[in-house]
């Protein structure tokens, strides 16, 4: 039986942190919490607003619920790493760019997609044309 080591690098953590911020993960009375909070992602311990994860406890309001914030953040990093390693059927890491990853991640388009891509690029320093396979190299 072989075991595979999971290594989440600093590029993945940097990207996950930017996604967490853009997705609005915020406790009660935080400026990012539009209705006074806490936000759905915060209540679900799901900083990336994942809709499915092998690490989830269940689903609430259409989003995965995790046992803790740490597990939710790990699940997001794992999902990003999985996609960057070309193990996802939803994206081809060999050709897909950061822009394409964000489009799939957020299921947005037009102005909302532009805002998301610009935010993540600015926060991470990654070009929107970065091939996602580079996130794990």
N, C-alpha and C positions, 0 to 999 in steps of 0.2 A: 504494500500500500504506500503510495507516494503522497506527500503533503506539499502543498505549495505555500510559500511564504507570501504574505500580503504586505507590501511596502507602499505606504502612502507618502509621497514626497512633498517637498515644500511648494512646488508649482500647483499641485492638486489642492493643498491646504489654502494657498493664496486665492485660487479660483473659488473654492467653496466658501471662503470668508466673504468674498465680494458678492456671490450669489445670495448668501445669508442676509447680507445688508440690503441688497436690492429687493429681496422677497419680503422684507419688512418684519423680520423676526424681532419682536419687541415686547417687553413686559408691560404691565399696567402703568399708565401715566408717563410712558416714554414718548418723546416727540414723534417717533415713527409710528406709534399706535394711533391710528386715525380716530377711533371712537373712545379713546382713553385706555384701550387695551384690556388685557393682553391680546395680542394678535392670535389668529388661528394657528399659525405656525409655532408660536411660542407655547400655546396651550397643548399642542400636539407633540411638543419636543421635536419638531420637524423644521429645522432652519432652512431647508432647501425646498420646502413644500412638495416633497416627493408624493406621488400618488400610489406608488407600490415599492416595497422593499422586502427582501428576504428577512430583514431584521425587525420588521414592524410587529407590533402587538395586535393591531387591527386598523380600522379605517374610521375616521370621523370627518364629516363635512367633505367627503371625497378625497381626503388626504391621509397619508399614513400617520399612525400614532406610534411613538416610540416610548420606551420605558424611561429614558432620561435624555437630557440635552446632549450629553456626550455620545450616546448611542445614535441619536438622530444626526449629529454632525458626522460621525463615522460612516453612517449609512450613505450620506450625501457624498462624502469623499470616495467611498467604495464604488458608488454608482458612476462617478466621474472617471475614476481609474478604470473601471470595467469598460466604459465607452472608449477611453483613450487607448486601451489595449486591444481594441477592435473585437471585443467579445459580445457586443450588443447587436442585435438584429436591426436596430432602429437607426444606426449610423455607421458609416464606413470611415474608420479612423485614418485610413491611408489618404483619403481625399477630403474629408470634412474639415472645415475650419471652425474656429471659435464661434464665428457668427452662426454657422449651421448648428453647432451644439446648443447655443442659446435659443435658437429658433425652436429646436425640438424640445429642449428643456422647458421652455416657457409657454410653448404653443401660442406665440404671439406673432404678429406681423406688422408691417408698415411702421408707423411712428412709434408704437410701443416697443417693437423689436429694436428700432434704432436707439431708443433711449436706453434699453437694457444693454445692448452691445456697447454703446459708448460708456455707460457707467462701469461695466465690468472691465473694459479695456483700460479705462483711466485708473481704476483701483488696482489692477494687477500689473499694468505695464505691458500686457500681452496685446499684440496686434490682432485685430479682428480676422486677419487672414492667416493667423497661426494654425498650422495643421494640428489637430488635437492629439495625434500620435506623439507629438513633441512634448506633451505634458508628462509623459512617462519615460522620457529619455534624458 
